[in-house]
Amino acid sequence: MANTHRSVRRATLLASAVAVLGLLTGCGDGIDGSNTASTPETLPGTAGPATGTSTPASASPTTTRPSVTPETPETPETPGTPTSSAPAEQTRPATSTRCHTSELRASVGRVNPGAGQRNYPIVLTNTSAGTCTVRGYPGAAFVDDSGKQLGPDPKRSDGSPATVTLTPGSSAWAGLSYSSPEISGARTATPDALLVTPPDERDPLKVAWTAGEVPVGGNESSVWLTVLSPGTGA
């Protein structure tokens, strides 16, 4: 019986020793007995450690850029191309239009005396390349060498105005008449020029006056004009 008890005790002590040895093995260094720690396993999708100081995304203000529509580039101007929208000057159309001062030349024809009167044709000639028209009475004024008018404006004789068509180079005339000063006894002056203004125009044409004295005041001093008619009055 004593041997049996010793055998059981010995077996129990052996089992306890084995258990203690197993515990020491699990709490010690690596399997090979070294002090090297095992490398941790990196799992897919796991973020690595930060390599520097960074600002969290939530701390950065969000800036919205305004939508900008690009400007349409201007078309470069072609050299020699006019930029003005105003129409270019056109040649006078074939249909008749009023003659302007710049298109006419004025002259005074030869005197035609009669019954104490002096009568002169005032002639307007078309110097332009187009056809134009005149109608009615021209304006007339005697002036001295300083441009001052001598005497009142001429009066208009009775007449029926008619449109006169002037082709290039053609003329129309109006009669200018007054009583001879030596007969009427009117006060006189010697003009330097006669200013002739075409109908409906403002700018006059200047014609040298070479016919001597004209009445400028007193009895029978009026100067008269007739309506324009075709031709030169010669």
C-alpha positions in Angstrom: 0.0 0.0 0.0 2.9 2.3 0.8 4.3 1.8 -2.7 1.0 2.6 -4.3 0.7 5.9 -2.5 4.2 6.8 -3.5 3.5 6.1 -7.1 0.3 8.2 -7.1 2.1 11.1 -5.4 5.0 10.9 -7.8 2.6 11.0 -10.8 0.8 14.0 -9.3 4.0 15.9 -8.8 5.1 15.1 -12.4 1.8 16.4 -13.8 2.2 19.6 -11.8 5.7 20.1 -13.0 4.6 19.7 -16.6 1.7 22.2 -16.1 4.1 24.8 -14.6 6.5 24.3 -17.5 3.7 24.9 -20.0 2.7 28.2 -18.3 6.3 29.4 -18.3 6.6 28.7 -22.0 3.4 30.7 -22.9 4.5 33.8 -21.0 8.1 34.0 -22.1 9.9 35.3 -25.3 9.4 34.0 -28.8 9.2 30.5 -29.7 12.8 30.4 -30.7 13.8 31.9 -27.4 14.9 35.3 -28.8 13.7 38.8 -27.6 12.5 39.9 -31.0 8.8 41.1 -31.0 6.6 39.9 -33.8 5.8 42.5 -36.5 2.1 43.7 -36.4 0.0 42.7 -39.4 -1.3 45.5 -41.6 -4.9 45.0 -42.6 -6.2 46.2 -45.9 -8.0 49.6 -45.7 -6.3 50.6 -42.4 -4.9 54.1 -42.5 -1.2 54.4 -41.7 0.2 56.9 -39.1 0.4 60.6 -40.0 3.8 61.7 -41.3 3.4 65.4 -40.3 1.1 68.0 -38.8 -1.9 68.6 -41.0 -5.0 70.7 -40.6 -8.2 68.7 -40.3 -10.4 68.9 -43.4 -13.2 70.3 -41.3 -11.0 73.3 -40.2 -10.4 74.5 -43.8 -13.0 77.1 -44.9 -14.7 76.1 -48.1 -14.4 78.9 -50.8 -16.9 78.8 -53.6 -15.5 80.6 -56.7 -18.1 82.6 -58.6 -19.1 81.4 -62.0 -17.3 83.6 -64.5 -18.5 83.7 -68.1 -15.6 84.3 -70.4 -15.8 87.5 -72.4 -16.2 87.2 -76.1 -13.0 88.5 -77.8 -13.5 91.5 -79.9 -13.1 91.1 -83.6 -10.0 92.9 -84.7 -10.6 95.8 -87.1 -9.5 95.2 -90.7 -7.1 98.0 -91.8 -8.9 100.3 -94.2 -12.3 99.3 -93.0 -14.4 102.3 -91.8 -15.7 102.0 -88.3 -18.3 104.6 -88.5 -21.9 103.5 -89.1 -22.7 106.7 -91.0 -23.4 106.0 -94.7 -20.8 107.1 -97.3 -21.5 110.2 -99.3 -23.5 109.3 -102.4 -23.8 110.7 -105.8 -26.9 112.9 -106.3 -29.7 110.6 -107.6 -31.1 111.1 -111.1 -34.3 112.5 -109.7 -34.1 116.3 -109.4 -33.4 117.8 -106.0 -32.8 121.4 -104.8 -29.5 123.0 -105.8 -27.2 124.0 -103.0 -25.0 127.1 -102.9 -21.9 124.9 -103.3 -23.2 123.5 -106.6 -23.8 126.9 -108.2 -21.9 129.8 -109.7 -23.4 133.3 -109.7 -22.8 136.1 -112.3 -24.4 139.4 -113.5 -25.2 139.8 -117.1 -25.0 142.9 -119.3 -27.3 145.8 -118.5 -30.5 146.2 -120.5 -31.6 149.8 -120.2 -35.1 151.0 -121.0 -37.6 153.8 -120.0 -35.4 155.2 -117.2 -34.7 151.7 -115.8 -31.6 149.6 -115.5 -32.1 145.9 -115.8 -29.6 143.2 -115.1 -29.9 139.4 -115.3 -28.6 137.6 -112.2 -27.5 134.1 -113.5 -27.1 130.9 -111.5 -25.2 128.1 -113.3 -25.0 124.5 -112.2 -21.4 123.6 -111.7 -21.9 120.1 -110.2 -21.9 116.8 -112.0 -25.6 116.1 -111.2 -28.9 117.6 -112.0 -30.6 119.9 -109.5 -33.5 122.4 -109.3 -34.1 126.0 -108.3 -37.5 127.6 -107.7 -38.7 131.1 -106.9 -36.7 134.3 -106.0 -33.0 134.5 -105.2 -31.7 136.8 -102.5 -29.6 139.8 -103.4 -27.8 142.6 -101.5 -25.3 145.2 -102.5 -22.3 145.5 -100.1 -19.3 147.7 -99.7 -15.7 146.5 -99.5 -16.1 145.8 -95.8 -19.1 143.6 -96.4 -21.7 146.0 -95.0 -25.0 146.1 -96.9 -25.9 149.2 -98.8 -29.6 150.1 -99.0 -32.5 147.9 -98.1 -33.2 144.4 -99.4 -34.7 144.2 -102.9 -38.4 143.9 -103.3 -40.1 141.1 -105.3 -42.0 141.7 -108.5 -45.2 139.8 -109.1 -44.6 136.5 -110.7 -45.5 132.8 -110.7 -42.6 130.7 -109.3 -41.8 127.6 -111.3 -39.3 124.8 -110.8 -36.3 125.2 -113.1 -34.3 122.0 -113.7 -30.6 122.6 -114.1 -28.5 119.9 -115.7 -24.7 120.2 -115.4 -23.6 123.5 -117.0 -27.1 124.9 -117.5 -28.4 128.2 -116.0 -31.4 130.0 -114.6 -31.8 133.8 -114.3 -33.7 136.4 -112.4 -34.1 140.1 -113.3 -32.7 142.8 -111.1 -33.9 146.3 -111.9 -34.0 149.8 -110.4 -34.7 153.3 -111.6 -31.7 155.2 -113.0 -30.4 157.4 -110.2 -29.7 160.4 -112.4 -33.5 160.4 -113.3 -35.0 159.5 -109.9 -32.7 161.7 -107.8 -32.2 158.9 -105.2 -29.3 158.8 -102.9 -26.6 156.5 -104.3 -23.6 154.4 -103.4 -21.1 152.4 -105.3 -21.1 148.8 -104.2 -18.0 146.6 -104.1 -20.0 143.4 -104.7 -23.5 141.9 -105.1 -24.3 139.0 -102.8 -26.6 136.4 -104.4 -28.3 133.7 -102.4 -29.9 130.8 -104.2 -33.6 130.0 -103.2 -34.0 128.2 -99.9 -30.2 128.5 -99.1 -28.4 130.6 -96.5 -24.9 130.9 -97.9 -24.5 133.6 -100.6 -22.4 133.8 -103.7 -20.3 136.9 -104.1 -20.2 138.7 -107.5 -18.0 141.7 -108.2 -20.1 144.7 -109.0 -18.7 146.9 -111.9 -21.9 148.7 -113.0 -21.4 151.9 -111.0 -23.7 153.6 -108.6 -27.0 152.1 -107.3 -29.8 153.7 -105.4 -29.7 153.1 -101.6 -32.2 155.6 -100.2 -34.7 158.4 -100.9 -37.4 158.6 -103.6 -37.5 155.9 -106.3 -34.7 154.0 -104.7 -36.2 150.5 -104.6 -34.5 147.6 -106.2 -36.7 144.8 -107.7 -36.2 141.1 -108.3 -38.2 138.7 -110.6 -38.6 134.9 -110.2 -36.0 132.6 -111.7 -36.5 131.4 -115.3 -34.6 129.0 -117.5 -31.6 130.4 -119.4 -29.2 133.3 -119.0 -31.5 136.2 -119.8 -29.3 137.3 -122.6 
